[in-house]
Amino acid sequence: MKFSFQTCVIVLFASLIGVASCKKLDDEPDVGQVSLVSRLYISFRDYQPNSSSIKNLFIVDPADTNNLDNIYQYLSPAKGGGAVIFDPDAKAVFQASEGSIAQDTFIQRIALDDVYGIPGNASAIGYTGFRNVRGLAYYTYAQQVGNTGSSVTNFLLAATGGNMLYAISRPEGKGSTGGSKIIDKQISLGDIEPVSLNLLQGNTADKNEKWVLIGFNDQAKNRIGFAVYKGLKQELIDRARDTIINKDKFQPALTVYVEGKTDLQAVSYAPNKKLFAVATGKGGEVLFFRNPTELFDGTGDKTIQPDYVIGGTNTGLEEPAGVAIDDRIENGKFLYISDKKNRKISRFKLEDQGNTAPELTKTYGTMTPNYIFLDARERPNF
């Protein structure tokens, strides 16, 4: 049930026509084989007004074979690719703009074709606060209805450079020219200016109970930090009528600092591997922390140090911006790092540490990769 993008044949008539040969989502695997999912979404920060030549979203499928050449290129309306996520329940990619390239107040929702998984038309979720989106997350709340039924509410979360966390329920967008005007929650983060956003599974007995992890830079004290908020369900579900939340009502339960590290970029959370990875941009390295659920539990403030790092001349890392861990229990073997300075996607073995060379690297012309997201599943449901 996985799709695979094969070669595109471009034929020039009066216009260019692209034909892709793709494996259907519902194709059965060969006898004795398991259909796996390993798709790397790459959001490129490149943007040129009124140009269709720059495709700012690539899908590498599969991403765990001996190369990263099998790609599908897509022109998203985002004005320079920024934060990107995919969620199998939504069957869609969400991509924000880079923020510093051009003014853009839309988050793009790109639905994937049910048969082949090819990106279709984008619909826009628009709001003035989306000028500088630094992180996206998808939260699903499932509720039992009666003895046999259930009700599911989905929220798209967006953390922005305006020190805000926004929540949008049923984020389907309103077409390619307009945006959704309904923001369910506008949550002030006070003095914290987010640079990353993740959801952690805080309570294993209740999948609805997710912790919000906001990463930030504390330049004055030469450190990076993470604020852990444990009241997401209460704000989105229990207090749904309160649409504007000030900083006093949404306080972090715990603030974690990493001393001596700067320029926090994107992070990757892998609950199955019990691993948390942090790209440090101009620091030229990626930090790794084991047992993140324990690490980010508790109250107050605390200081932590990475269990190990990947960095040094052999790694080829110069300014890592994005990181993605393959979290599959049986088949997860790699981690992926995007670098804004050398324009490379580097794939390392999951056990790699220190000043070690990547297992392989890939550049896509002169395009600059920014955020990345890995969709890796043992058993595909889409």
C-alpha positions in Angstrom: 0.0 0.0 0.0 2.9 2.4 -0.5 3.3 4.7 -3.4 6.6 5.3 -5.1 7.4 8.2 -7.5 9.2 6.9 -10.5 10.6 8.9 -13.4 8.8 11.9 -14.9 8.7 12.2 -18.7 8.5 15.8 -19.8 7.2 16.3 -23.4 7.4 19.7 -25.1 4.5 20.6 -27.3 2.9 24.1 -27.1 3.3 23.6 -23.3 5.1 21.3 -21.0 3.2 18.2 -20.0 4.4 16.0 -17.1 3.6 12.3 -16.9 4.5 10.4 -13.7 4.5 6.7 -13.4 3.6 5.9 -9.8 2.8 2.9 -7.7 -0.8 3.0 -6.4 -1.4 3.3 -2.7 -3.6 0.2 -2.7 -1.1 -2.0 -4.6 -0.3 -5.1 -2.7 3.3 -5.9 -1.8 5.0 -8.9 -3.3 4.4 -12.2 -1.5 6.4 -12.4 1.7 7.2 -8.6 1.7 5.8 -5.9 3.8 4.7 -2.6 2.3 6.6 0.1 4.2 6.5 3.9 4.2 9.6 6.1 4.1 8.9 9.5 2.6 11.0 12.6 3.2 9.4 15.9 2.6 11.8 18.7 1.9 10.7 22.3 2.1 13.0 24.6 0.1 13.4 28.3 1.1 13.9 29.4 -2.5 11.3 31.9 -3.9 11.0 33.9 -7.1 7.8 36.0 -7.7 5.8 35.1 -10.7 7.9 32.1 -11.5 6.8 28.5 -11.8 10.3 27.1 -12.4 11.2 26.8 -8.6 9.5 23.9 -7.0 9.7 24.5 -3.3 8.4 21.1 -2.0 10.1 17.8 -2.8 8.9 14.3 -1.7 11.6 11.7 -1.7 10.1 8.2 -1.8 11.5 6.0 -0.7 14.1 7.7 1.5 15.7 4.6 3.0 17.2 3.0 -0.1 20.7 3.5 -1.6 20.0 7.0 -2.9 17.7 10.0 -2.5 17.0 10.5 -6.2 13.4 9.3 -6.5 11.6 12.6 -6.1 8.3 14.3 -6.8 8.6 18.1 -7.3 5.8 20.4 -6.4 5.2 24.1 -6.7 3.6 25.2 -3.5 2.1 28.7 -3.2 4.2 29.3 -0.1 6.6 32.2 -0.7 9.7 30.4 0.2 9.3 27.0 1.9 9.3 27.1 5.7 8.0 24.7 8.4 6.5 21.5 6.9 4.6 18.5 8.3 2.6 15.6 7.0 -0.2 13.8 8.9 -1.7 10.5 7.6 -5.0 11.2 9.3 -5.3 14.5 7.5 -3.9 12.9 4.2 -2.3 16.3 3.7 0.9 18.2 3.9 1.0 21.6 5.7 3.6 24.0 4.7 4.3 27.6 5.9 6.4 30.2 4.3 10.0 30.8 5.3 9.1 34.3 6.6 12.3 36.2 5.8 12.1 35.9 2.0 8.7 37.5 1.4 5.7 38.5 3.4 3.2 35.7 3.5 0.3 35.2 5.9 -0.9 31.8 4.7 -0.2 28.2 5.7 -0.7 25.9 2.7 -2.7 22.7 3.1 -1.8 20.3 0.2 -4.0 17.3 -0.1 -2.5 14.1 -1.4 -4.3 12.0 -4.0 -6.1 9.0 -2.4 -4.9 6.6 -5.1 -1.3 7.6 -5.9 -0.5 10.0 -3.0 0.5 12.8 -5.5 0.1 16.4 -4.2 -3.0 18.1 -5.5 -4.2 21.7 -5.4 -3.2 23.7 -2.3 -5.8 25.4 -0.1 -4.8 28.3 2.1 -5.3 28.9 5.8 -4.8 32.6 6.2 -4.3 34.9 9.2 -2.3 38.0 9.8 -0.4 36.3 12.6 1.1 33.8 10.2 3.9 36.1 8.9 6.7 34.1 10.6 5.7 30.6 11.4 8.5 28.7 13.1 6.8 25.4 13.8 3.7 23.3 12.9 2.1 20.4 14.7 -1.1 18.3 14.2 -3.2 17.5 17.3 -6.0 14.9 17.2 -8.6 14.7 20.0 -10.7 11.5 20.0 -13.8 11.2 22.1 -16.1 8.3 22.8 -19.7 8.9 21.8 -22.2 6.4 23.2 -21.3 2.8 23.4 -19.9 2.3 19.9 -19.3 5.7 18.3 -16.5 8.1 18.4 -15.9 11.7 17.5 -12.6 13.2 16.3 -11.5 16.8 16.3 -8.3 17.9 14.5 -6.2 21.0 15.3 -3.4 22.5 13.3 -1.0 24.2 15.7 1.3 27.0 14.5 4.0 28.7 16.6 5.1 32.1 15.3 7.8 34.6 15.8 5.2 36.9 17.2 5.4 35.0 20.5 2.1 33.3 19.8 0.7 29.8 19.5 -2.4 29.4 17.2 -4.8 26.5 17.0 -7.1 26.0 14.0 -9.7 23.2 14.2 -10.7 21.3 11.0 -7.9 23.0 9.1 -9.1 22.3 5.5 -8.4 25.8 4.2 -10.7 27.9 2.0 -9.4 27.5 -1.5 -6.3 28.7 -3.3 -7.2 32.5 -3.0 -8.8 32.8 0.4 -8.0 31.7 3.9 -9.8 30.4 6.9 -10.8 33.3 9.1 -11.5 31.2 12.2 -8.7 30.8 14.7 -9.9 28.7 17.6 -7.2 29.8 20.0 -4.7 32.6 20.2 -2.3 31.8 23.0 0.3 34.3 24.1 3.7 32.8 25.0 4.8 35.9 26.8 8.5 36.6 26.5 9.2 33.3 24.7 9.8 33.7 20.9 9.5 30.2 19.5 11.8 28.7 16.9 10.4 25.1 17.1 7.2 23.3 18.0 6.7 19.6 18.9 4.0 17.5 20.6 5.2 15.0 23.2 3.2 12.0 24.4 3.1 12.9 28.0 0.6 10.4 29.3 0.9 6.9 27.6 -2.5 5.9 29.1 -4.3 8.8 27.4 -3.3 9.6 23.8 -5.3 12.8 24.0 -2.8 14.1 26.6 0.0 15.8 24.7 2.6 18.2 25.9 3.5 21.2 23.9 7.3 21.7 23.5 8.4 25.1 22.4 12.0 25.7 21.6 13.7 29.1 21.9 17.0 30.9 21.9 18.2 32.7 25.0 20.9 34.8 23.4 21.6 37.0 26.4 22.7 34.0 28.4 24.4 32.1 25.5 22.0 29.1 25.7 19.0 27.5 24.1 15.9 26.3 25.9 12.6 24.4 25.8 9.3 25.4 27.5 7.0 22.5 28.3 3.3 23.2 28.4 0.9 20.5 29.8 -2.4 22.2 29.4 -3.1 21.8 25.7 -6.2 19.5 26.1 -7.7 21.8 28.7 -7.3 24.8 26.5 -8.5 23.3 23.3 -11.3 21.0 24.6 -12.3 21.8 28.2 -12.1 25.6 27.7 -13.0 25.8 24.0 -15.0 29.1 24.4 -11.9 31.0 25.6 -10.4 32.1 22.3 -7.7 34.6 23.5 -5.4 33.3 26.2 -2.9 35.5 27.8 0.5 34.3 29.1 -0.7 34.1 32.7 -3.2 31.4 31.8 -0.8 29.3 29.7 2.4 28.9 31.7 5.1 26.3 31.1 5.2 23.6 33.7 8.9 23.2 33.1 11.7 25.1 31.3 14.8 23.2 30.2 18.0 24.9 29.2 21.1 23.7 27.3 24.0 25.9 28.3 26.6 27.0 25.8 24.6 26.0 22.7 23.1 28.6 20.4 21.1 29.1 17.2 18.4 26.5 17.8 16.7 25.5 14.6 14.3 22.6 14.0 14.1 19.5 16.2 12.9 15.9 15.8 11.1 13.8 18.4 11.2 10.0 18.1 9.1 8.3 20.9 9.7 4.7 19.7 13.5 5.3 19.6 13.3 7.4 22.8 15.4 10.0 21.1 15.2 13.8 20.7 17.4 15.6 18.1 18.2 19.3 18.0 19.8 21.2 15.0 21.9 24.1 16.1 22.3 26.0 12.9 25.5 28.1 13.0 26.7 25.9 15.8 27.3 23.3 13.0 26.1 20.3 15.0 23.1 18.3 15.9 22.5 17.5 19.6 20.9 14.2 20.8 19.1 13.5 24.0 17.9 10.1 25.2 14.6 9.4 27.0 12.9 12.7 26.1 9.7 11.9 28.0 11.6 11.7 31.3 13.8 14.6 30.3 10.9 17.0 29.8 8.9 15.8 32.8 8.7 17.7 36.1 8.3 21.3 37.1 10.4 24.5 37.5 13.7 25.0 35.7 16.6 22.6 35.0 19.7 22.4 32.9 20.6 19.5 30.7 23.4 18.4 28.4 23.2 16.3 25.3 24.0 12.6 25.5 26.0 12.9 22.3 26.4 15.1 19.2 27.0 14.7 15.5 29.4 17.4 14.4 32.9 18.1 13.0 34.6 18.4 9.7 33.9 14.8 8.7 30.2 15.3 9.0 30.1 18.0 6.4 27.6 19.9 8.5 27.9 23.7 8.3 24.6 25.2 9.2 22.0 22.4 9.9 18.5 23.6 9.8 16.3 20.5 9.8 16.5 17.1 11.3 14.3 14.0 11.0 14.7 10.6 12.8 13.2 7.4 11.3 11.2 6.3 14.3 10.1 2.9 13.0 10.7 0.2 15.6 11.8 -2.5 13.2 13.0 -0.6 10.1 14.1 2.7 11.4 17.8 2.9 10.6 18.6 6.5 9.5 18.4 10.2 10.4 18.3 13.0 7.9 19.7 16.5 8.3 19.2 19.5 6.0 21.9 22.2 5.8 21.1 25.7 4.6 24.7 26.7 4.0 26.0 23.8 1.9 22.5 23.0 0.5 22.8 19.3 1.3 20.6 16.7 2.6 22.7 14.3 4.6 21.7 10.8 5.8 23.4 9.3 8.8 23.0 5.9 10.3 21.0 6.1 13.5 23.9 4.8 15.6 26.3 7.4 14.3 27.9 9.8 16.8 30.6 12.4 16.9 32.8 13.5 13.9 31.5 10.8 11.5 30.8 11.1 7.8 27.2 10.7 6.6 26.1 7.5 5.0 25.2 9.6 1.9 24.5 13.2 0.8 22.4 14.8 -1.9 22.0 18.2 -3.4 19.2 19.3 -5.6 20.8 21.8 -8.0 21.1 25.2 -6.3 18.0 24.8 -4.2 18.4 25.5 -0.4 16.7 22.9 1.8 15.1 24.3 4.9 12.7 22.3 7.1 12.3 18.6 6.5 9.7 16.0 7.7 9.9 12.2 7.6 6.8 10.1 7.2 8.0 6.6 8.2 5.6 3.9 9.1 5.8 0.1 9.5 2.2 -0.5 8.4 0.7 2.2 6.1 -2.8 3.3 6.6 -2.6 5.7 3.7 
